[in-house]
Amino acid sequence: MAAKLAVEMSLCAALLIGVGRPVPGIEADTRAAPEAGSAAWRLLEEKLSARERVCHMQLLRRNSAREHAKNIK
């Protein structure tokens, strides 16, 4: 799902800025797929409790928001 989202976002960005080629294209897909896989691998560990899974997802979201904020600045 994360890889598909990266593709959709690159297509939307291309439309917004008027570029014929999706931006950033294959680079986003190449990075998104392993990141999504590693997050899924971590969340599917048998020994994690539901609380630990929720905490992990919240940490991923928080760190992602921080990175976005840095990129915007």
Secondary structure as UniProt FT lines:
FT   HELIX           2..17
FT   HELIX           26..43
FT   TURN            46..47
FT   HELIX           50..72
//
